[in-house]
Amino acid sequence: MTKKYAGYYTLKKFIVYPEGGGKREYDLSLLIPAFTITESIDLDCINGYAKVIDSAGLLEGYPLRGEERIYIEVDDALGNNRVFHMFLWKIDNISVSDINKQLTYVIHFVSYQRFKAGLKRIITAYDRPASEIALDLFVNNYKLTRAANPSDDSAKVEIGYVEDEISKELVYEKVSDPIRITIPNMTPMQAMKFVAMRSFSNESPSCTFRFFESANYFYFISDEGLYKKSEEANRIFNFTS
């Protein structure tokens, strides 16, 4: 029997499609011999990269420009089906084979919610509990909405690309003591980490708060709260309800 270890994925789909319409979608799964998706409590988002052996001339013919959305579907080591909505932001390590002249390159991607949030800047001040600050930052900067023109999104709806369906919830640890901070022209990711560093809670002696993304949620939570995972320590906010 073949052994499958933790972190093993079977790639089912790797569909690239345009952010604003105008190009057809393309499944790269047969052109990808290796790929990596990274989730970590030390990172603010899910990210990854994939090696592409481009025998179809997509780089110039499609073309790929590092501004496309990606729909990734995999089966994990336990046989669970998982879906990742990502954004292609960089293409590098481009080389040409001496034998058949086909291109090989690496595409880099981050979660779509993180990419959209990264386009914003925040200049504001708060005098509130850290959990309320984190919630306010998350709702105002990470929320995704449907396209204004439904016809532009018709192809995406067929395979579950509607923004309302891919918006993740925020799991956060509620704290009561207010903090006073000024956010001086930061990205949402920088602001969330800044608030995490200033946060404290009597129920979490380490006062080590983190902001990170998992396959299912975003988290703003202390190490103790993450370990306990109790209903009293954690709150779930669903901005689609």
Protein Blocks (a to p, Z undefined) as FASTA:
>chain_A
ZZddehiacdfbdcdddfkgoiacddfklmmmbdcddddfkbcbdcdddddddfkommmm
mpcehiaccddddddfkopacddddddfbdehiacdfklopacdddddddfklmmmmmpc
cdddddddfklmmmmmmmmmmpccddfblmlmmmmmmnopafklmpccddddddfbdcdd
ddehiafklmmmmmmmmgccfklmnopacddddfkbccdddfklmmnopaklpccddfkZ
Z
